[in-house]
Amino acid sequence: MKRILYLTTLILFLTLPAYAYDSVENNYEITYSQKRGWAFSSTDKEKTVLIKKQAEGSGGYSEYYYEDGTLAVTLNSDYEFIFENNLICVVNSNFKYYKLIKTSDGFKISALTIPELKEIFPNTDIIKISEFVDNQIIIKKAPFKDKNILLLNDTNKYFYKYSLTPNYIQDENIKGLLHINNYGEFEFSHYEDENEKLKITVRMY
């Protein structure tokens, strides 16, 4: 009996998502250099240093300042992390994902492509919002296996103040990243309008 319990626990542990992000938290300092790209620190002499500040009264969007306190760039993302020397920007209110690019005269954002998203989120199915029919989609999951999906908004829809019910499958920092380990129905809905929702039904293969 103990052996069966141990094996069951081991299987569950091995199927848990292994995502780990180098999060850029509020007041964190990051650097950019042509040699290394984005990092939390750099010994390069030619580097740009930015400090993150969560903007007040703007939905928690991120602002980055130079060391002298001058505003460098305002983003519409509310969560950023560094992945392979790229600064990844997550817009949780809209299920969109960008990277911040340093240019000769400032900064610009570039939407992440599907191949880039698959590299950042391995073993994850990318589900486009345009694939929902009448705001609903059915996802098939094999028995005893977890399934990871990332919602990607390729439409003009906006999902500010939407919440997931139940929310235990939702990543803490990336709201469109779902770790599905059960069957059933999950709904993203607006807190003021129950008619505005996305419905995800998980069924067995």
N, C-alpha and C positions, 0 to 999 in steps of 0.2 A: 504494500500500500504506500509506504513512504517513497519507494522507488518511482511509482506511478506519479505521485504528487510532485516529486522532484523533476521528472521528465516534463510534466505538464507546465510547471513553472519555468523551466528552461526554454521550452518552445515559445511560451508567451513573451519571455524576455528577448529572445532572438528576433521575434517579429515586430517588436516595438520600433518606431521610427528612430533613426540614428542621426537626425538633423542637428547640427550645432552651428550657430551663427556667431560671428564676431561682431556683436551689436555695438553700434555707436550710441552710447547713452547721452543723456543731457549733460552738458558741460565737458564732455570728452573732447580731447584734442586729437586731430588727425592730420596727416601730412600728405602732400602730393609731390612727387618728383618724376621727371621723365624717365629716369633709370628704373625706378621701382614701382611707380604708379601710386595707388592709395595705400596707406599703412597707418598704424597707430603711432609709429615713430620712425624716424629716418636719420641717418648720419650724413646724407647727401647735403652738400653745402647749398646747392641750388634747389631749394624746396619751398613749397607753399604750405603754411601752417593755418589750419582752420579750427575754430572752436564751435561746437554745436550748442544751440540754444533753442529750446522749445518755445515757439512764439505763443504769446498769450492772446486769447480772444480770436484765434484763427483755426480752431479745431485741433490744436496741438501740432500744427505743421512745423516743419523744421527750418531753422535759419542757421546759416554758418557765417561766422565773423572772422576777420583777420585778427592777428595778435594785438593790433592797435585799437580794436573795438569797432572798426569799420565793417559794415555789412558786406559780405562777399556774394552770397547768393541765398535766395529764398526758394524753398522747394514746396511742392504740394504733397509731399510724402510725410508720413508721420512715424516711419520706422526705417532706419538705414542700417546696413551691415556691410562689412568688407569681405569680399569673396575673390580670392586669387587676384588681389591688388586692384579690384574694381569696387567702386562704391555703389552698392545696390540700393535703390530707393523704392520702398513699398508704399503705395497709396491704398491704405486699407479701406477708405471710404468709397473706393471705386474698383477694387480688384485689378489694379494696374501696376506695372513694374518697369522701372527704368534704371539706367546707370548714369552717373554724373561724369561728364567728360570735361577735362580742363582744356581750354582753348587759349590762343595767344592773347586774347583780350578779355577773358573771363571764363564763364562756364556755360555748358549747355547740357540738357538731358536727352537721352536717346532711349526709345522704347526697346525693351529686351525682346529678342526674337524667340521663337519656339525652341530652336536648338540651344540657345543660351539658357533658357529657363530649364530645359531638361538637364543641362550640365550642372546648374545650380541646385536643382531639386531632382536628384536621381531616383529611379524607381517610383516616379510619380506621373500619373496621367494628367495631361493638361486638358481641362474642359473649358471650352469657350462659351461665353454667355449666349452667343448666337446659336449654339447648339440646343438651347432650351426651346421647347415647343409649348406655346401657351404658358410660359414661365415654369415649365416642368421638365424634368429629365429623369430617366431611369438608368441606374448604374448597376452593373452586374459584378458580384464579388464571389469568389470561390470559397467554399466552406473552410473554416479554420485558418484562413489567411487574411491578413490586414490588407487594406488598399489605401493608397495615398492619392489624393487628387488636388490639383491647384486650379482654382477658378480664375479665368483670364477674361477680362471685360474687353471685348472687341466691338462693342456697340456704343451708342451715345447715352445709354442709361447711366443713372447715378445712384449709388447705394449708401449715401451718407445716413448715419443713424439707423442702419439695418442691424439686426441681431439674429443670431442663429439659435433655434430651439429644436432639440436640446443642444447645448453648446460644448459638450465634453469631447467632441471629435475635432474641435477647432484649435489650431495652433494659437498659442498665447500672443505672439507678436505679429503673425501673418494671418489675417482673418480669412483669407481665401484658401489657405492650406488646411486640408481636412485629412485626418488620420481615421479612416473608417475601419472599425473592428466589429461591427454589428450590422444587422439588417433593420430596415424600418424606414421611416420618413423623417426628413429634416427640412426645416423651413427657415429661410432668411426672410424676415419681414420688417417693415418700417414700424416704429413704435407708435405712430399716430394713425396709420392706415393699414388695416389687416388685409385689404384687397391688393396692396402692393407687396408681393412676395415672390420668392423663388422657392420652388419645391424640389427636393432631391429625394428620390425613392431608391433605396438600396435593396436589391434582390439577389437571390442565389443563382449561380450559373445553372 
